[in-house]
Amino acid sequence: MNRLQKFLSIIPNIHNWLSDRDFIWWPFSFLRPSPSTFMTLKHTVYMTGCFGGLSFVMFTGFAVVNNMFSLDSTFITFLMCFGGFFAWFNIVTKPLWNYRARRLNK
């Protein structure tokens, strides 16, 4: 492996090291694939539903408790929670996870 390849493998290595930690997946550790398993769009949709749903409930609960609840802010919170997780999982997590899976399956 040349220097450029070593340098470019730093980001996926750090990301995957963090992704292997249990606290990242709590309370949905059942969704974590093995390191050699490829992550698919279907998998990221399930992850988005679980993590986006949990964050939406938490942010909405925070708004209600602090008397900041409104239908407009709830709609925006919904879009941000689910859209943000969907984008993150498909733009960052899936490619970096699959990079490692490809290397492990060689």
N, C-alpha and C positions, 0 to 999 in steps of 0.2 A: 504494500500500500504506500503510495507516494505521499508527500507532505500535504498536498492540496486535499487529497481524499481523507487523510487523517484530520485535517482542520475542519472539513465539511461534515465529518461524522461527530463532531463535538456536540452540535445542537441536538441531533436525534438521541445521542447517548444521554445527555442531561435530561431531556424531556422524558425519555423512557425510564430513566432511573427514578424520576419523580412519579411517573405513572405507575410504577411498580409498588409504591407505598400504599399501605392499606387505608390511611386516613384520606387519601385523595378520592377513593371510591366509596367511602362511607356515605350513606347506608346502603349503597347499591353495589356491594362487592360481587354479587352474583353476575353482574354485567361485565366484569373484567375478563377479557379473553386471556388465554395463555400467551406468553411472549411470541410463540411461533405461529399463532393463529392470526390470519389476516382479518382486519376490521373491515366490514362492509357498510354500505349505506343503510341497510336494514338495522345493523347494530347501532350505528350513530343515531338513527331515528329513535330507537328504544332508549338510548342514553339521554337524548334530548328530552324525551317525554318524562323520564324520571328526574333528572337533574333540573330541567326547566320547570317542571311542576313543583318540585320542592322549593326552589328559589322563588317562584311566583307566590306560593303560599306564605313563605316567610316574609317577603317584601310587602304583600298585601296585609298580613297580620301586623307588621310594623306600622303601616299606614293607619290601620284601624285603631291600634293602641294609642298612637300619637295624634289622633283626630285629624289626619291628613287625607282620609279616604275620599276619593271621588271616582266616578265612572271613567272620566277621561284619563286620570292617572292610572287606573287599573288596566285600561286597555293598553296604554303605553308600556306599563310594567309587564303585561303579558307578552307583548311583541318583543320587548328587550330580553326578557328571560329566555323565551323559547328560541327567538331568532339568534340571540347571542350564543347560546349553547350550540345550536345547530351549526352556525358558522364556525365556531371554535373547533368543534369535533370534526368537521369535514375539511377545514382548511389547515388545521394544525395537527390535531391528535391522530386522525386516521393516516395521513401520509407518513408521519414520523413513526407510528406504530408499525405500519406495513413495511417501512424501510428495514426495521429490525427483523420482522417476520421473514422478509425475503432473504436477509443475510443468514438467519438461523435455518432456513429450509434448503440452503444450498448444499 
